[in-house]
Amino acid sequence: MKTVNTVEALREQVRAWRGAGERIGFVPTMGNLHAGHLSLVEQARRGADRVVVSVFVNPMQFGPNEDYDSYPRTLDADRARLEAAGVDLLFAPPVEEVYPAPLAEMTRVEVPELSAILCGRSRPGFFAGVATVVTKLFNMVQPDLAVFGEKDYQQLIVIRRLVRDLSLPILIEGVPTLREPDGLAMSSRNAYLTPAERRVAPQLHHALERLAAALRAGDRDFPALEQLGLQQLELAGFRPDYVSIRRAADLSLPGRDDAELVVLAAAWLGRARLIDNLRIVPGTDGA
Ligand code: PAF
C-alpha cells in the first residue's frame, strides 16, 4: 500500500489506474480506525478495482468548543490496518494541503435545511464542514464510488443530497452499523468513555430498539415515543440531545402512513457525545 500526502501524488496514481480502465472506490475517514471502518473498505473493494482511503481530521467540521485537538490521531496503527485490509492507497494530507487559506476564507459547501436539523441544531457548521471536505476529497480522488457508514445516518443523507445537487458522478453506498457484542455502535469517540460509562453506553441502542419495536408493531404516536426515548436515556444516566423519528429517505417529519422510518438519537455520556440510529424497513428486521 502506498501512502501519499499531496493532491498531486494522489492524482498521478489515480490517473494511472484510470488509464488502465480500473474503477476507483473511496472511503473517507478521520482515522483512529476500527472494524466499522474496515467494513466500509470491504464494501468499496466489492465495487471497485482499487480502494483509496483518506485519513484527515477535518478542522472545518469541529466547533470552537469541540474535540478537534484531542481527537485521537493514530496514523501508524491506521496504516497497518489498511495495509492488512488490502487498501491500495492511503491519502493522509496535512491541513494546508486541504485548506490552503485560513478556514474562514475558504469556499464552503452548504446543504440547506438537512444541515440545520437533528445533529445540525446542536452542532452549527458541522454539516457544512463535512459537506465541504467531502466535496473537496471527491474532487481530489475522483472516485467512481464512495462508501459511508450508516451510523452517521444524517451525514449519509447530507452527502447523498450534495452528490445529487452538484451532479457529481459518484455512486454513494451506505454500510450498516457495526456493533460491539453488547449493542454499542462502534465509534472512535467510544474511547472517551470511562469503564463505568462504557457499561451504560449500550442503553442508547437498547432505547432505540424499544422504539423501533413499537414502530414495527404499528405505534404511530411519534411525539409520545420520542418522549419515552428521552426519559429512558435520562434514567440510564445520559444527557440526551434528541430522540427523533423521521422518514428514512430524507429525514423529513413522518406521517402516519410512512413505512420506511428511522429513529435517531444523540446523547452525552460524560465527555462523549454518542449517536445511533435504527431503520424500520417493512418486511425486514431493520438495520
Ligand atoms: O465520518 C467521518 O469520519 C467524517 O465526517 C468524514 C466523512 C470523513 C468527513 O471528515
Boltz pocket constraint, residues with backbone or C-beta under 6 A from the ligand:
constraints:
  - pocket:
      binder: B
      contacts: [[A, 28], [A, 29], [A, 30], [A, 56], [A, 58], [A, 61], [A, 129], [A, 130], [A, 133], [A, 134], [A, 152], [A, 155]]
      max_distance: 6.0
